[in-house]
Amino acid sequence: MTTWKEKWERDIEKPNPEILEKFQAKSQEFLTWMTYYRSALCEVETKFQILADECALLNDRNPINDIQTRLKSPQSITNKLQRKGLALTKENIENEVLDVAGVRVVCSFIDDIDRLAKAFLEQDDVRLVKKKDYIRHPKPNGYRSLHLIVETPIFLMHEKKMMKVEVQLRTIAMEFWASLEHQMRYKKDLSNELVESLSEHLFQCAEISSLLDTHMQTIRNKIDYETFLAEGEKLADE
């Protein structure tokens, strides 16, 4: 399985020659800017790791199963700007490509997503720029995830910079479906009939995945409730 980091490194090693030439012409400027984005990734990843550690301490359970980070490749950045009819400039990247830096937080349960997102956005150095809730409003193909575009500061030697980061929060089931859907969607030389058929099957799988999340959440809620009652009875007996 190709990680975001491996994809980034692959695109750096084998870029489109024309895109490479554009980036080389402004190499120092873009290298500096990508360093800033990498720093912003570290800041956001650390914030979620601290939240996970606190939850584990207070609730004896870590709500985060995995945290992944990635930087968008030069080719992806350029392609996105070209689709918008924009030139490759630092200003256009900053204002129009809001997902250059990405953090994916994979949780065990749906309510973990809500609690973590709320705690994260309540931090006074995190500003919400845009929110898309594909969990309660899935995409037509069945994709589910909570997307947050946020702005957070990085602290340099002599200044502070506000950087944008995209945060995706999803359950393990959502991550499983999205990863396999992405792999199959980019298979080459498939007939239109097969693509349409597979899309229907993938949508059905997304519905099953959603049902699985709901059932697992219900089971955990019952366990939490029984644990709460048992602890209450124990305190009453003391």
N, C-alpha and C positions, 0 to 999 in steps of 0.2 A: 504494500500500500504506500503510495507516494504522499509524504507529508507536505504541508505548506512550505516548510523550510527547504525540503529537497526540491520542490518545484521552483522555488525562487533561485536556488543555486543552479539548477539545470538551465533556467532561462538566462542566467548571467553567463553561463559557460557557452551556450549555443544560441545567442540572440539573433534576431533578424538583422542582417548587415546594415540596412537603412536606419533601423531604430538605434542600433549600436552607434552609428555615426552621429546621430542627433544627440545622443546622451554624451558621447565623447566630446562633442563641441562645447558642452557645458558641464564637463565632468566634475570639476571641483564644487560647483554650485549644487549640483544634484547629489553628489556624495555627501555633502554637508547636510542637505535637507533630509536625505534618507537616514542619516545618523540621528537626526532629531526624531524622526518617526520611530526608529528602533528604540530610542530612549522612552518615548511615549508608551510603546508596547510594554516595556519593563515596568513603568509606573502602574499601568492598569493591571497587568498580571499580578504584581505585588499586592495591589488593593484587594483583588479577589482571593489571593492566597491568605491574606490576613483575615478576611471575612470567613473563609473556610476554617481556619485555625480556631477562631473564636467560637464558631458554631460547634465544632468538635469538642471544645472545652466545656461549653455550657450545656450542650444537648447530647453529648457522647455519640455524635454522629456527624461525619463530614458530608455536607450536601453536594460537594463537587467531586465528580468522578474523574474529570480530566480538564486541563486548561491547555489550549493550543494557541500559538501565535504565528503570524505570518506578515511579511511585507509584500505588497503587490509588485510583480516583476516589471521591469522597464517596458517590455512588450505590452503587457496588460494595461499599464498606465497610458501608453501612447495610443493603443487601440481605442480606449475609452474616450480620450480627448478627440480622436479623429471622428468617432461616431457622433460627437457633439459639434463637430466642425470647428474645433479650437486648436490653437497652436500649442506646441510643447513649451510651456513656460512654468516657472515656479509658482506664479500667481494662479494660473489655471489649475495646476495640480492641487494647490492648497484649497481653492474655492470650489472646484468642480469634481474632483476625485476624492470623495469623502471616505473611501475605504482603502486608502493606501496602506494603512496600518490596521490589522484585524486581530481581534482576540475572540476565541471561541471557548465558551464555558459549557461543559457538558455536565448536567445534573442528573440525579437519580429520579427525582419526582417533580411534577409540574409546580407544586407549591414552593419547592426550593427555588425555582426560577423567579417567582414573584417576590419572595423574601430577599433574595440576593440582589435583584434589580432595584428594589426599593431602598435597601441599605446602601447600595453603590451610588445611586442617584442623590441620596440625601447628604453625601459628603460635600463639604463646602468648596472643594476645589474641583468638582465635577459639574460641568454644565451640559444639560441635554440639548442637543441641536435638532435631532430628529428621532422619532420612534415609529417602528412598524411592527405591529403585533400579528405575526402570521400564525400564532398558536390559536387565538380566538377567531382570526380571520385568515384561514389558510389560503395559499395560492391556488389557482385553478387546477394545478397538477397534483395537489395534495401536500405540498411542502409546508412544514410547520417550524417556526422558530421565532424567537423574540429578537429583533434587531434594534440596537441603540447606536446612534451616532452621537458621540460625546466629545467635549473639548476639555482637556486637562493640561495643567502646566508641567513643563520640564524645566529644571533649574540648571543653567549653564554656568560657566566661570564668572561671567559678568552680567548676565541678564536672565530673565525668565521668558519662556515662549509658551504660548498656548497652542497645543497640537490636537488635531482631530483623530479619533480612533473609532473604528466600528467594533461594537461588541455584539456577538451573537450568543444567546443563551438558549439551550435546548436540552431535552432529556436524552438518555441513552438510546431510547427507541427512535426518537427523531433523528439522531445522529446516524444510526444504523441505516434508516431508510434513505436519508439524504446522500450518504456516501455511496450506496449501491445505485441509487437513481442517477447520480452524477456519472458513475462509471458506464452504465448502460446507455445513457443518453448520448454519450460521445463516441459510441461505436460507429464505425464507418460502414458505408455500402449496405445500409439496411433499406429495404423497400418501404415506400410510404405506408403500405398496408400493414407491414409488420410494426412500424413505428407507432401507428395509431393503436394497434392491438396491445402493444407493450405499454403504451401510455395508460390505457384503460386498466390493465393489470396492476401497474404501479400505483394508480390512484386507489384501487381497491386495497393494496398493501398499506397505503398511507392511512386509510380508514381503519384497518386492523391495528396498525401501530397506535393510532389515537385511542382506540378502545383499550388496548393493552395499558397505555399510560393511565387511563381512567380507572381501570381495575386495580392496578398496582397502587395508585393513590388511595383508593378505597380501603384496600387491605392495610396499608400503613396507618391510615386514620383510625381504623378499628384497633390496631395494636397500640397506638398512642393512647387511645381512650381507655383501654383496659389497663395499661400501665399507670395512667393517671389515677384511676379508681383504686388500684392496688396500693399505690403510694399513699393515697388519702386514708385508706383503711389502716395502713401501717402506722401513720402518724396519730390516728385516733386511738389506737391501742396503747400508745406509749404514755 
